[in-house]
Amino acid sequence: MSSNQGCDRGNAAHLVRDMVELAGAKPSDSVTIIGCGHIDLLLELAARGFRDVTCRRLAGGPTGEQPADIVVAPAINEKQLAEILPRLSRAMRADGALLIGTAERSLPFSQPTYDFLAEHGFAIARVAPSDGRAVLCCRKYAAWQAQAA
């Protein structure tokens, strides 16, 4: 899955499974999906009982909405992440989770990206390589957010 592709139904099912396992997602959580072309992910979340799901363009961002419990970026590259991370951070509640999906078996992100995540108040919670891709789960920590500000 490249940054221009959406999730197909199979990838969407795996990503939702990973979201539940890695982030402890529950149907009562609010979820924001970042990027276009992820209708299968939206449908999979609805099929699993998630009712508060919002989709946002990569370049856009939530305005005037309640912060999400979980933000999912199913197909994002390192450059895009650096450009939108501050906006993603504002779109999440203080202890929210950020899930980043890739098409690679190992994460293509470099150490500077992990450092950049930490500088913006995110801790790497778990990485799950599976099904021909990897999912990175980050947790937002309020104390780190304050230091990053």
Helices and strands as residue ranges (DSSP letters): H 9-23, E 30-34, H 39-47, E 52-56, E 68-73, H 78-90, E 92-102, H 111-119, E 122-130, E 133-140, H 142-148
